[in-house]
Amino acid sequence: MSQEEVNAKAKQAVLKYDVKGAKAAAQQAVDEKLDLVQVINDGFTAGIQEVGELFEAKKLYLPHIMAAANAMNAGVDILTPEIEKSGANTGEGLGKFVICTIEGDIHSIGKDIVAIMLKVAGFDVVNLGRDIALKDIVAACKAEKPIAVGTSALMTSTMVNQKTLEELLKEEGIRGDLITNVGGAPTTQQWADEIGADVYSENALDCVAKFKAKVAQ
């Protein structure tokens, strides 16, 4: 199968909540030596983003999100070690990066993919998890002393917390020590500019490219 066909197969597996199909698509990508990052971005991530949009439109509900996430995780779990293996020497010592899904948002798929790709690129990633309280993000930034903190939001109702985080970091006097990154389906460059975030990442590859450029400055 071609790259595009496997990408489509991965996406459909997520949309159909098909764990077995997701595993098959991932394994096929590995066996046929396809671009695994592309399978994640254009296959699994594209599928979960579409599910997220349907959820926002109230055409799907939380059980559907969880079922889609299970399918995606099944595929990504196969691809992750292969990506790490192939990219283990792409860089090292680029700095510490705290990442999480913003408070109120239970979605972790996209954020986890970004975390994997940052790690592969050579960043020391501290993945706090999902639905992380803003005060806990601030506390982690104080304790870990990272060069950057990135938050993901998959819903418009939770992305407002990315703005609140910017304000809290300023109040705590540590905003100037950090590069802040926002991402997630509803976020845009305009949103990042509006709230004062340093970087907007459209996807995992975009995030890695922008932060490698940042640390090279």
TIGU-407208 format. One record per residue: residue number from 0; x, y, z of N, C-alpha, C, O in turn. Coordinates in pm, whole numbers. Layout:
BEGIN
NODE | num | nxx | nyy | nzz | caxx | cayy | cazz | cxx | cyy | czz | oxx | oyy | ozz
NODE | NUM | X | Y | Z | X | Y | Z | X | Y | Z | X | Y | Z
...
***
This chain:
BEGIN
NODE | num | nxx | nyy | nzz | caxx | cayy | cazz | cxx | cyy | czz | oxx | oyy | ozz
NODE | 0 | 84 | -121 | 0 | 0 | 0 | 0 | 87 | 125 | 0 | 199 | 124 | 50
NODE | 1 | 34 | 231 | -57 | 108 | 357 | -60 | 100 | 427 | 75 | 21 | 390 | 162
NODE | 2 | 184 | 528 | 92 | 181 | 608 | 215 | 41 | 665 | 239 | -11 | 658 | 350
NODE | 3 | -18 | 721 | 135 | -149 | 785 | 147 | -256 | 685 | 186 | -347 | 716 | 263
NODE | 4 | -247 | 564 | 132 | -347 | 461 | 163 | -337 | 416 | 308 | -439 | 394 | 373
NODE | 5 | -216 | 403 | 358 | -199 | 363 | 499 | -241 | 477 | 591 | -301 | 453 | 696
NODE | 6 | -210 | 600 | 553 | -256 | 715 | 631 | -409 | 713 | 643 | -464 | 732 | 752
NODE | 7 | -475 | 689 | 530 | -622 | 687 | 526 | -676 | 571 | 610 | -778 | 584 | 677
NODE | 8 | -606 | 459 | 605 | -646 | 341 | 683 | -637 | 371 | 833 | -725 | 332 | 910
NODE | 9 | -532 | 440 | 872 | -514 | 477 | 1013 | -624 | 574 | 1057 | -680 | 561 | 1166
NODE | 10 | -653 | 671 | 972 | -757 | 769 | 1004 | -893 | 702 | 1019 | -967 | 731 | 1114
NODE | 11 | -927 | 614 | 927 | -1056 | 546 | 932 | -1068 | 457 | 1055 | -1177 | 443 | 1111
NODE | 12 | -959 | 398 | 1097 | -961 | 313 | 1217 | -1001 | 395 | 1339 | -1077 | 349 | 1424
NODE | 13 | -949 | 517 | 1347 | -985 | 605 | 1459 | -1131 | 646 | 1450 | -1203 | 643 | 1550
NODE | 14 | -1176 | 683 | 1330 | -1314 | 727 | 1311 | -1415 | 615 | 1337 | -1530 | 641 | 1371
NODE | 15 | -1370 | 491 | 1319 | -1459 | 376 | 1341 | -1435 | 309 | 1476 | -1494 | 205 | 1506
NODE | 16 | -1347 | 370 | 1558 | -1314 | 316 | 1691 | -1261 | 173 | 1682 | -1290 | 88 | 1766
NODE | 17 | -1184 | 149 | 1577 | -1137 | 14 | 1543 | -994 | -9 | 1592 | -898 | 25 | 1523
NODE | 18 | -980 | -66 | 1710 | -848 | -90 | 1769 | -766 | -186 | 1682 | -648 | -162 | 1656
NODE | 19 | -830 | -293 | 1639 | -761 | -392 | 1556 | -714 | -329 | 1425 | -602 | -355 | 1380
NODE | 20 | -798 | -246 | 1365 | -762 | -180 | 1240 | -648 | -82 | 1258 | -562 | -68 | 1170
NODE | 21 | -647 | -13 | 1371 | -541 | 84 | 1400 | -407 | 12 | 1416 | -304 | 58 | 1365
NODE | 22 | -409 | -99 | 1485 | -286 | -178 | 1503 | -235 | -229 | 1368 | -115 | -228 | 1341
NODE | 23 | -329 | -274 | 1285 | -291 | -327 | 1153 | -229 | -218 | 1066 | -129 | -243 | 998
NODE | 24 | -287 | -99 | 1069 | -234 | 12 | 989 | -94 | 50 | 1036 | -4 | 73 | 955
NODE | 25 | -76 | 56 | 1167 | 54 | 92 | 1223 | 160 | -13 | 1189 | 271 | 21 | 1148
NODE | 26 | 124 | -139 | 1204 | 221 | -245 | 1176 | 256 | -250 | 1029 | 370 | -276 | 992
NODE | 27 | 157 | -224 | 945 | 182 | -221 | 801 | 280 | -108 | 766 | 368 | -126 | 682
NODE | 28 | 263 | 6 | 831 | 354 | 119 | 807 | 497 | 83 | 846 | 592 | 119 | 777
NODE | 29 | 511 | 12 | 958 | 644 | -30 | 1004 | 703 | -131 | 907 | 818 | -119 | 864
NODE | 30 | 623 | -232 | 872 | 671 | -340 | 784 | 712 | -289 | 646 | 807 | -338 | 586
NODE | 31 | 638 | -191 | 596 | 664 | -140 | 462 | 758 | -19 | 462 | 780 | 45 | 360
NODE | 32 | 813 | 10 | 583 | 911 | 119 | 598 | 860 | 252 | 544 | 930 | 324 | 473
NODE | 33 | 735 | 283 | 580 | 676 | 411 | 541 | 717 | 519 | 640 | 781 | 491 | 741
NODE | 34 | 680 | 641 | 612 | 708 | 754 | 701 | 612 | 745 | 820 | 494 | 775 | 807
NODE | 35 | 664 | 703 | 935 | 579 | 678 | 1052 | 523 | 807 | 1111 | 411 | 809 | 1162
NODE | 36 | 600 | 913 | 1105 | 552 | 1041 | 1156 | 433 | 1089 | 1073 | 338 | 1148 | 1125
NODE | 37 | 440 | 1065 | 944 | 331 | 1104 | 855 | 205 | 1023 | 885 | 93 | 1075 | 877
NODE | 38 | 223 | 896 | 919 | 108 | 812 | 956 | 41 | 869 | 1081 | -81 | 870 | 1092
NODE | 39 | 122 | 916 | 1174 | 67 | 976 | 1296 | -5 | 1107 | 1263 | -119 | 1128 | 1305
NODE | 40 | 62 | 1194 | 1189 | 5 | 1327 | 1161 | -115 | 1324 | 1067 | -219 | 1382 | 1096
NODE | 41 | -99 | 1255 | 953 | -203 | 1256 | 850 | -303 | 1142 | 865 | -406 | 1140 | 798
NODE | 42 | -272 | 1048 | 953 | -362 | 936 | 977 | -430 | 945 | 1111 | -545 | 988 | 1121
NODE | 43 | -359 | 905 | 1215 | -419 | 899 | 1349 | -460 | 1036 | 1402 | -571 | 1051 | 1454
NODE | 44 | -373 | 1135 | 1389 | -405 | 1268 | 1441 | -521 | 1331 | 1364 | -609 | 1394 | 1422
NODE | 45 | -520 | 1314 | 1232 | -629 | 1366 | 1150 | -762 | 1305 | 1193 | -865 | 1373 | 1197
NODE | 46 | -759 | 1177 | 1225 | -880 | 1108 | 1269 | -930 | 1162 | 1402 | -1050 | 1188 | 1417
NODE | 47 | -840 | 1178 | 1498 | -881 | 1224 | 1631 | -926 | 1369 | 1626 | -1013 | 1410 | 1704
NODE | 48 | -867 | 1449 | 1537 | -911 | 1588 | 1523 | -1053 | 1595 | 1468 | -1133 | 1679 | 1510
NODE | 49 | -1083 | 1506 | 1374 | -1219 | 1504 | 1319 | -1319 | 1461 | 1425 | -1429 | 1516 | 1433
NODE | 50 | -1281 | 1364 | 1507 | -1367 | 1320 | 1617 | -1388 | 1437 | 1714 | -1499 | 1458 | 1764
NODE | 51 | -1281 | 1511 | 1741 | -1291 | 1626 | 1830 | -1386 | 1732 | 1777 | -1461 | 1792 | 1854
NODE | 52 | -1382 | 1755 | 1646 | -1471 | 1853 | 1584 | -1617 | 1808 | 1595 | -1706 | 1889 | 1618
NODE | 53 | -1641 | 1678 | 1577 | -1776 | 1624 | 1589 | -1825 | 1633 | 1734 | -1944 | 1655 | 1759
NODE | 54 | -1732 | 1616 | 1827 | -1765 | 1629 | 1969 | -1804 | 1774 | 2000 | -1902 | 1799 | 2071
NODE | 55 | -1727 | 1868 | 1947 | -1756 | 2010 | 1967 | -1893 | 2046 | 1910 | -1965 | 2130 | 1966
NODE | 56 | -1929 | 1982 | 1799 | -2057 | 2008 | 1734 | -2171 | 1930 | 1799 | -2285 | 1933 | 1752
NODE | 57 | -2139 | 1858 | 1907 | -2236 | 1776 | 1982 | -2296 | 1665 | 1897 | -2409 | 1622 | 1920
NODE | 58 | -2219 | 1619 | 1798 | -2262 | 1505 | 1717 | -2206 | 1374 | 1772 | -2252 | 1266 | 1738
NODE | 59 | -2105 | 1387 | 1858 | -2049 | 1272 | 1928 | -2039 | 1308 | 2075 | -2046 | 1424 | 2113
NODE | 60 | -2023 | 1204 | 2158 | -2018 | 1226 | 2302 | -1891 | 1166 | 2361 | -1813 | 1101 | 2291
NODE | 61 | -1871 | 1187 | 2491 | -1747 | 1146 | 2555 | -1710 | 999 | 2531 | -1593 | 971 | 2506
NODE | 62 | -1805 | 905 | 2537 | -1768 | 765 | 2509 | -1706 | 747 | 2370 | -1619 | 663 | 2351
NODE | 63 | -1753 | 826 | 2273 | -1697 | 818 | 2138 | -1553 | 868 | 2137 | -1466 | 810 | 2072
NODE | 64 | -1529 | 978 | 2210 | -1393 | 1032 | 2220 | -1299 | 927 | 2279 | -1189 | 906 | 2229
NODE | 65 | -1344 | 863 | 2385 | -1261 | 764 | 2453 | -1235 | 643 | 2363 | -1124 | 589 | 2360
NODE | 66 | -1337 | 601 | 2288 | -1322 | 487 | 2198 | -1225 | 521 | 2085 | -1142 | 438 | 2046
NODE | 67 | -1236 | 642 | 2032 | -1144 | 685 | 1926 | -1002 | 695 | 1979 | -906 | 658 | 1911
NODE | 68 | -989 | 746 | 2102 | -856 | 758 | 2164 | -793 | 621 | 2186 | -673 | 604 | 2169
NODE | 69 | -875 | 525 | 2224 | -824 | 388 | 2244 | -768 | 332 | 2115 | -663 | 268 | 2114
NODE | 70 | -840 | 355 | 2006 | -793 | 307 | 1875 | -662 | 376 | 1837 | -568 | 311 | 1792
NODE | 71 | -658 | 506 | 1856 | -537 | 579 | 1820 | -418 | 534 | 1905 | -309 | 512 | 1853
NODE | 72 | -441 | 522 | 2035 | -333 | 477 | 2124 | -278 | 342 | 2081 | -157 | 318 | 2089
NODE | 73 | -367 | 254 | 2037 | -324 | 120 | 1995 | -226 | 129 | 1879 | -128 | 55 | 1874
NODE | 74 | -254 | 220 | 1786 | -164 | 237 | 1672 | -37 | 310 | 1707 | 72 | 270 | 1667
NODE | 75 | -51 | 418 | 1784 | 65 | 499 | 1822 | 162 | 420 | 1909 | 283 | 439 | 1900
NODE | 76 | 108 | 331 | 1993 | 194 | 248 | 2078 | 288 | 159 | 1996 | 398 | 125 | 2041
NODE | 77 | 245 | 122 | 1877 | 330 | 42 | 1788 | 434 | 131 | 1720 | 549 | 92 | 1703
NODE | 78 | 393 | 251 | 1682 | 482 | 341 | 1608 | 586 | 411 | 1696 | 698 | 435 | 1652
NODE | 79 | 548 | 442 | 1819 | 637 | 520 | 1906 | 777 | 462 | 1923 | 875 | 533 | 1901
NODE | 80 | 789 | 334 | 1963 | 925 | 281 | 1980 | 1006 | 281 | 1851 | 1128 | 296 | 1855
NODE | 81 | 938 | 264 | 1738 | 1008 | 265 | 1609 | 1059 | 406 | 1577 | 1170 | 422 | 1525
NODE | 82 | 977 | 507 | 1608 | 1018 | 645 | 1585 | 1134 | 682 | 1675 | 1231 | 744 | 1632
NODE | 83 | 1123 | 644 | 1802 | 1231 | 674 | 1897 | 1361 | 605 | 1857 | 1469 | 661 | 1870
NODE | 84 | 1347 | 483 | 1807 | 1464 | 405 | 1765 | 1534 | 473 | 1646 | 1656 | 486 | 1643
NODE | 85 | 1454 | 514 | 1551 | 1511 | 574 | 1430 | 1560 | 716 | 1452 | 1649 | 764 | 1382
NODE | 86 | 1502 | 783 | 1552 | 1539 | 923 | 1574 | 1617 | 947 | 1700 | 1634 | 1062 | 1742
NODE | 87 | 1666 | 840 | 1761 | 1730 | 852 | 1892 | 1851 | 944 | 1893 | 1886 | 1000 | 1996
NODE | 88 | 1916 | 959 | 1778 | 2038 | 1039 | 1775 | 2023 | 1170 | 1698 | 2122 | 1227 | 1650
NODE | 89 | 1899 | 1218 | 1685 | 1879 | 1341 | 1608 | 1922 | 1465 | 1684 | 1938 | 1572 | 1625
NODE | 90 | 1941 | 1452 | 1812 | 1985 | 1568 | 1889 | 1986 | 1537 | 2037 | 1925 | 1440 | 2080
NODE | 91 | 2055 | 1619 | 2115 | 2055 | 1598 | 2259 | 2089 | 1728 | 2329 | 2152 | 1818 | 2272
NODE | 92 | 2045 | 1736 | 2452 | 2077 | 1853 | 2532 | 2017 | 1983 | 2483 | 2078 | 2089 | 2501
NODE | 93 | 1899 | 1977 | 2422 | 1838 | 2100 | 2369 | 1762 | 2177 | 2476 | 1718 | 2290 | 2451
NODE | 94 | 1745 | 2119 | 2594 | 1676 | 2189 | 2702 | 1553 | 2115 | 2749 | 1505 | 2022 | 2683
NODE | 95 | 1503 | 2157 | 2863 | 1386 | 2091 | 2923 | 1257 | 2158 | 2877 | 1248 | 2280 | 2865
NODE | 96 | 1157 | 2074 | 2851 | 1029 | 2120 | 2797 | 916 | 2058 | 2879 | 897 | 1937 | 2877
NODE | 97 | 842 | 2142 | 2951 | 725 | 2096 | 3026 | 604 | 2101 | 2933 | 581 | 2202 | 2866
NODE | 98 | 527 | 1993 | 2930 | 413 | 1987 | 2839 | 294 | 1922 | 2910 | 312 | 1834 | 2994
NODE | 99 | 174 | 1965 | 2875 | 54 | 1906 | 2934 | -69 | 1949 | 2854 | -63 | 2038 | 2769
NODE | 100 | -181 | 1882 | 2884 | -310 | 1927 | 2834 | -367 | 2020 | 2940 | -362 | 1991 | 3059
NODE | 101 | -421 | 2131 | 2896 | -464 | 2238 | 2986 | -579 | 2194 | 3077 | -653 | 2101 | 3046
NODE | 102 | -593 | 2263 | 3189 | -699 | 2235 | 3286 | -837 | 2233 | 3220 | -872 | 2322 | 3143
NODE | 103 | -916 | 2128 | 3252 | -1050 | 2114 | 3199 | -1059 | 2032 | 3073 | -1169 | 2001 | 3027
NODE | 104 | -944 | 1995 | 3016 | -940 | 1922 | 2889 | -880 | 1784 | 2911 | -766 | 1771 | 2955
NODE | 105 | -957 | 1680 | 2880 | -912 | 1543 | 2906 | -839 | 1481 | 2788 | -792 | 1367 | 2798
NODE | 106 | -828 | 1552 | 2678 | -766 | 1496 | 2559 | -614 | 1499 | 2569 | -555 | 1602 | 2602
NODE | 107 | -551 | 1387 | 2539 | -405 | 1383 | 2555 | -331 | 1332 | 2432 | -208 | 1332 | 2428
NODE | 108 | -405 | 1288 | 2332 | -342 | 1224 | 2217 | -242 | 1316 | 2146 | -125 | 1281 | 2132
NODE | 109 | -289 | 1431 | 2101 | -201 | 1523 | 2028 | -82 | 1566 | 2111 | 31 | 1572 | 2062
NODE | 110 | -109 | 1596 | 2237 | -2 | 1637 | 2328 | 103 | 1529 | 2344 | 222 | 1558 | 2346
NODE | 111 | 59 | 1405 | 2354 | 153 | 1294 | 2370 | 240 | 1276 | 2246 | 357 | 1240 | 2256
NODE | 112 | 182 | 1300 | 2130 | 259 | 1289 | 2005 | 366 | 1398 | 2000 | 480 | 1373 | 1962
NODE | 113 | 328 | 1519 | 2039 | 426 | 1629 | 2045 | 538 | 1594 | 2142 | 655 | 1618 | 2113
NODE | 114 | 502 | 1537 | 2257 | 602 | 1500 | 2358 | 700 | 1398 | 2302 | 821 | 1407 | 2325
NODE | 115 | 648 | 1301 | 2228 | 734 | 1198 | 2168 | 831 | 1261 | 2070 | 951 | 1232 | 2072
NODE | 116 | 780 | 1347 | 1984 | 864 | 1408 | 1881 | 968 | 1503 | 1940 | 1080 | 1511 | 1889
NODE | 117 | 932 | 1574 | 2045 | 1029 | 1661 | 2112 | 1141 | 1579 | 2175 | 1258 | 1616 | 2170
NODE | 118 | 1103 | 1466 | 2234 | 1202 | 1378 | 2295 | 1298 | 1323 | 2189 | 1419 | 1320 | 2209
NODE | 119 | 1240 | 1280 | 2078 | 1321 | 1228 | 1968 | 1419 | 1335 | 1917 | 1532 | 1305 | 1881
NODE | 120 | 1373 | 1460 | 1915 | 1456 | 1571 | 1866 | 1569 | 1608 | 1961 | 1662 | 1678 | 1923
NODE | 121 | 1560 | 1561 | 2087 | 1668 | 1589 | 2181 | 1631 | 1675 | 2300 | 1719 | 1716 | 2375
NODE | 122 | 1502 | 1704 | 2317 | 1459 | 1780 | 2434 | 1434 | 1687 | 2552 | 1396 | 1571 | 2534
NODE | 123 | 1455 | 1738 | 2672 | 1424 | 1665 | 2795 | 1279 | 1698 | 2828 | 1250 | 1807 | 2878
NODE | 124 | 1189 | 1606 | 2800 | 1045 | 1634 | 2810 | 988 | 1590 | 2945 | 1007 | 1477 | 2989
NODE | 125 | 917 | 1683 | 3009 | 844 | 1653 | 3132 | 696 | 1658 | 3096 | 637 | 1765 | 3083
NODE | 126 | 635 | 1540 | 3079 | 495 | 1529 | 3037 | 408 | 1519 | 3163 | 404 | 1415 | 3228
NODE | 127 | 338 | 1627 | 3195 | 258 | 1631 | 3318 | 128 | 1553 | 3306 | 71 | 1513 | 3408
NODE | 128 | 81 | 1531 | 3183 | -44 | 1456 | 3165 | -155 | 1545 | 3112 | -129 | 1644 | 3044
NODE | 129 | -279 | 1508 | 3144 | -394 | 1582 | 3091 | -476 | 1644 | 3204 | -467 | 1602 | 3320
NODE | 130 | -556 | 1744 | 3170 | -641 | 1814 | 3267 | -559 | 1859 | 3388 | -596 | 1830 | 3502
NODE | 131 | -449 | 1929 | 3362 | -359 | 1971 | 3469 | -397 | 2111 | 3519 | -408 | 2205 | 3440
NODE | 132 | -417 | 2122 | 3649 | -455 | 2250 | 3709 | -348 | 2355 | 3680 | -229 | 2325 | 3680
NODE | 133 | -391 | 2476 | 3656 | -299 | 2583 | 3621 | -193 | 2605 | 3729 | -76 | 2629 | 3699
NODE | 134 | -235 | 2596 | 3855 | -139 | 2614 | 3965 | -33 | 2505 | 3963 | 82 | 2528 | 4002
NODE | 135 | -70 | 2385 | 3918 | 27 | 2275 | 3911 | 125 | 2294 | 3795 | 241 | 2254 | 3803
NODE | 136 | 77 | 2355 | 3687 | 167 | 2386 | 3575 | 271 | 2489 | 3619 | 390 | 2476 | 3591
NODE | 137 | 224 | 2591 | 3689 | 314 | 2694 | 3740 | 416 | 2633 | 3836 | 535 | 2664 | 3830
NODE | 138 | 368 | 2545 | 3924 | 456 | 2480 | 4021 | 562 | 2396 | 3950 | 678 | 2394 | 3991
NODE | 139 | 522 | 2326 | 3844 | 616 | 2243 | 3768 | 722 | 2330 | 3701 | 839 | 2293 | 3693
NODE | 140 | 680 | 2446 | 3651 | 775 | 2537 | 3586 | 878 | 2589 | 3687 | 995 | 2608 | 3654
NODE | 141 | 832 | 2612 | 3809 | 924 | 2659 | 3913 | 1021 | 2548 | 3954 | 1140 | 2573 | 3973
NODE | 142 | 968 | 2427 | 3966 | 1050 | 2315 | 4013 | 1146 | 2263 | 3906 | 1262 | 2234 | 3935
NODE | 143 | 1098 | 2252 | 3783 | 1177 | 2192 | 3675 | 1270 | 2291 | 3606 | 1371 | 2253 | 3547
NODE | 144 | 1234 | 2420 | 3615 | 1312 | 2526 | 3548 | 1337 | 2494 | 3399 | 1451 | 2492 | 3355
NODE | 145 | 1229 | 2471 | 3324 | 1244 | 2440 | 3181 | 1272 | 2565 | 3099 | 1259 | 2677 | 3147
NODE | 146 | 1311 | 2543 | 2974 | 1325 | 2657 | 2883 | 1189 | 2690 | 2822 | 1167 | 2801 | 2773
NODE | 147 | 1097 | 2591 | 2826 | 967 | 2612 | 2761 | 857 | 2536 | 2832 | 880 | 2435 | 2899
NODE | 148 | 735 | 2587 | 2817 | 616 | 2517 | 2865 | 512 | 2521 | 2754 | 482 | 2627 | 2699
NODE | 149 | 458 | 2403 | 2722 | 360 | 2393 | 2615 | 230 | 2336 | 2666 | 230 | 2238 | 2740
NODE | 150 | 118 | 2396 | 2626 | -12 | 2344 | 2664 | -97 | 2316 | 2541 | -90 | 2387 | 2441
NODE | 151 | -176 | 2211 | 2552 | -265 | 2172 | 2442 | -409 | 2186 | 2487 | -443 | 2157 | 2602
NODE | 152 | -495 | 2229 | 2396 | -638 | 2238 | 2422 | -712 | 2190 | 2298 | -683 | 2235 | 2187
NODE | 153 | -806 | 2099 | 2316 | -880 | 2049 | 2200 | -1020 | 2109 | 2192 | -1094 | 2084 | 2097
NODE | 154 | -1056 | 2190 | 2292 | -1189 | 2249 | 2294 | -1181 | 2400 | 2315 | -1094 | 2450 | 2386
NODE | 155 | -1272 | 2473 | 2252 | -1275 | 2618 | 2268 | -1306 | 2657 | 2412 | -1265 | 2763 | 2459
NODE | 156 | -1378 | 2570 | 2482 | -1415 | 2600 | 2620 | -1297 | 2590 | 2716 | -1303 | 2644 | 2827
NODE | 157 | -1191 | 2521 | 2675 | -1074 | 2507 | 2763 | -955 | 2591 | 2719 | -864 | 2616 | 2798
NODE | 158 | -953 | 2634 | 2594 | -837 | 2709 | 2546 | -821 | 2843 | 2618 | -712 | 2900 | 2619
NODE | 159 | -930 | 2893 | 2678 | -920 | 3019 | 2753 | -823 | 3005 | 2870 | -765 | 3104 | 2916
NODE | 160 | -805 | 2882 | 2919 | -711 | 2860 | 3029 | -566 | 2883 | 2986 | -479 | 2907 | 3070
NODE | 161 | -539 | 2875 | 2856 | -405 | 2906 | 2807 | -374 | 3054 | 2830 | -260 | 3091 | 2859
NODE | 162 | -475 | 3137 | 2817 | -459 | 3281 | 2843 | -436 | 3305 | 2992 | -350 | 3384 | 3030
NODE | 163 | -514 | 3236 | 3074 | -500 | 3251 | 3220 | -362 | 3207 | 3265 | -304 | 3268 | 3355
NODE | 164 | -308 | 3102 | 3203 | -174 | 3055 | 3239 | -70 | 3164 | 3211 | 19 | 3187 | 3293
NODE | 165 | -82 | 3230 | 3097 | 10 | 3339 | 3065 | 10 | 3444 | 3178 | 115 | 3494 | 3218
NODE | 166 | -110 | 3476 | 3226 | -124 | 3577 | 3332 | -64 | 3528 | 3463 | 2 | 3604 | 3534
NODE | 167 | -86 | 3400 | 3495 | -32 | 3344 | 3620 | 120 | 3340 | 3619 | 185 | 3369 | 3719
NODE | 168 | 177 | 3305 | 3505 | 323 | 3300 | 3493 | 384 | 3439 | 3515 | 491 | 3453 | 3574
NODE | 169 | 313 | 3540 | 3466 | 360 | 3678 | 3487 | 350 | 3716 | 3635 | 442 | 3777 | 3690
NODE | 170 | 237 | 3679 | 3698 | 216 | 3711 | 3839 | 323 | 3646 | 3927 | 364 | 3703 | 4028
NODE | 171 | 366 | 3527 | 3887 | 466 | 3454 | 3966 | 609 | 3497 | 3933 | 704 | 3450 | 3994
NODE | 172 | 622 | 3586 | 3836 | 754 | 3640 | 3802 | 845 | 3548 | 3723 | 966 | 3568 | 3722
NODE | 173 | 787 | 3447 | 3656 | 871 | 3352 | 3582 | 842 | 3352 | 3432 | 905 | 3277 | 3357
NODE | 174 | 747 | 3435 | 3388 | 711 | 3435 | 3246 | 831 | 3467 | 3157 | 846 | 3410 | 3049
NODE | 175 | 916 | 3559 | 3203 | 1030 | 3599 | 3122 | 1137 | 3493 | 3107 | 1225 | 3503 | 3022
NODE | 176 | 1129 | 3388 | 3191 | 1227 | 3280 | 3185 | 1185 | 3167 | 3091 | 1260 | 3073 | 3069
NODE | 177 | 1064 | 3178 | 3036 | 1006 | 3068 | 2959 | 967 | 3107 | 2817 | 931 | 3222 | 2790
NODE | 178 | 975 | 3009 | 2729 | 913 | 3020 | 2597 | 780 | 2947 | 2611 | 778 | 2829 | 2644
NODE | 179 | 669 | 3015 | 2586 | 540 | 2949 | 2599 | 487 | 2907 | 2463 | 501 | 2978 | 2363
NODE | 180 | 427 | 2789 | 2461 | 376 | 2730 | 2337 | 231 | 2689 | 2355 | 195 | 2631 | 2458
NODE | 181 | 148 | 2719 | 2257 | 9 | 2672 | 2260 | -19 | 2591 | 2134 | 33 | 2618 | 2027
NODE | 182 | -104 | 2490 | 2151 | -142 | 2405 | 2040 | -276 | 2341 | 2067 | -334 | 2359 | 2175
NODE | 183 | -325 | 2265 | 1969 | -456 | 2202 | 1981 | -547 | 2250 | 1870 | -527 | 2359 | 1816
NODE | 184 | -645 | 2170 | 1836 | -731 | 2196 | 1720 | -789 | 2337 | 1710 | -784 | 2395 | 1602
NODE | 185 | -844 | 2395 | 1818 | -906 | 2527 | 1802 | -807 | 2644 | 1808 | -846 | 2758 | 1781
NODE | 186 | -682 | 2618 | 1842 | -585 | 2726 | 1857 | -529 | 2769 | 1721 | -525 | 2691 | 1626
NODE | 187 | -485 | 2894 | 1715 | -432 | 2951 | 1591 | -317 | 3046 | 1625 | -292 | 3076 | 1742
NODE | 188 | -247 | 3092 | 1523 | -144 | 3192 | 1544 | -206 | 3320 | 1601 | -146 | 3387 | 1685
NODE | 189 | -325 | 3352 | 1554 | -394 | 3471 | 1603 | -422 | 3460 | 1753 | -407 | 3557 | 1827
NODE | 190 | -462 | 3340 | 1796 | -488 | 3316 | 1939 | -359 | 3332 | 2019 | -359 | 3395 | 2125
NODE | 191 | -251 | 3275 | 1970 | -122 | 3286 | 2039 | -82 | 3433 | 2052 | -36 | 3476 | 2158
NODE | 192 | -99 | 3509 | 1945 | -65 | 3651 | 1947 | -153 | 3727 | 2047 | -107 | 3815 | 2119
NODE | 193 | -280 | 3690 | 2048 | -377 | 3759 | 2136 | -344 | 3741 | 2284 | -356 | 3835 | 2362
NODE | 194 | -303 | 3620 | 2322 | -278 | 3593 | 2464 | -133 | 3617 | 2504 | -99 | 3613 | 2623
NODE | 195 | -47 | 3641 | 2406 | 93 | 3668 | 2436 | 182 | 3546 | 2443 | 291 | 3552 | 2499
NODE | 196 | 137 | 3434 | 2385 | 222 | 3314 | 2381 | 332 | 3334 | 2277 | 313 | 3403 | 2177
NODE | 197 | 447 | 3275 | 2302 | 562 | 3293 | 2212 | 551 | 3213 | 2083 | 593 | 3258 | 1977
NODE | 198 | 494 | 3093 | 2095 | 492 | 3002 | 1980 | 354 | 2937 | 1966 | 294 | 2895 | 2065
NODE | 199 | 306 | 2929 | 1843 | 188 | 2849 | 1811 | 234 | 2731 | 1727 | 305 | 2749 | 1628
NODE | 200 | 195 | 2611 | 1767 | 234 | 2491 | 1692 | 112 | 2427 | 1630 | 16 | 2392 | 1699
NODE | 201 | 116 | 2411 | 1500 | 4 | 2350 | 1428 | -2 | 2200 | 1451 | -110 | 2142 | 1459
NODE | 202 | 115 | 2137 | 1461 | 123 | 1993 | 1484 | 259 | 1961 | 1545 | 338 | 2052 | 1575
NODE | 203 | 286 | 1833 | 1564 | 410 | 1792 | 1631 | 535 | 1834 | 1554 | 631 | 1884 | 1613
NODE | 204 | 534 | 1814 | 1424 | 652 | 1850 | 1344 | 675 | 2001 | 1345 | 790 | 2047 | 1350
NODE | 205 | 567 | 2076 | 1340 | 577 | 2222 | 1345 | 637 | 2267 | 1478 | 721 | 2356 | 1482
NODE | 206 | 593 | 2203 | 1586 | 644 | 2236 | 1719 | 794 | 2210 | 1729 | 870 | 2295 | 1776
NODE | 207 | 836 | 2093 | 1684 | 978 | 2058 | 1690 | 1062 | 2155 | 1607 | 1165 | 2204 | 1653
NODE | 208 | 1017 | 2184 | 1486 | 1092 | 2274 | 1398 | 1107 | 2413 | 1459 | 1215 | 2471 | 1456
NODE | 209 | 999 | 2464 | 1516 | 1002 | 2599 | 1573 | 1090 | 2606 | 1697 | 1161 | 2704 | 1717
NODE | 210 | 1086 | 2501 | 1779 | 1166 | 2505 | 1901 | 1314 | 2476 | 1876 | 1400 | 2527 | 1947
NODE | 211 | 1343 | 2396 | 1776 | 1484 | 2376 | 1740 | 1542 | 2508 | 1688 | 1657 | 2540 | 1714
NODE | 212 | 1460 | 2582 | 1614 | 1504 | 2712 | 1564 | 1522 | 2811 | 1680 | 1615 | 2891 | 1680
NODE | 213 | 1432 | 2803 | 1778 | 1440 | 2892 | 1894 | 1569 | 2872 | 1972 | 1639 | 2968 | 2006
NODE | 214 | 1601 | 2745 | 2001 | 1719 | 2719 | 2084 | 1849 | 2743 | 2006 | 1955 | 2758 | 2066
NODE | 215 | 1839 | 2747 | 1874 | 1958 | 2771 | 1792 | 1991 | 2920 | 1784 | 2100 | 2958 | 1740
NODE | 216 | 1897 | 3004 | 1826 | 1918 | 3149 | 1817 | 2023 | 3198 | 1916 | 2053 | 3317 | 1921
***
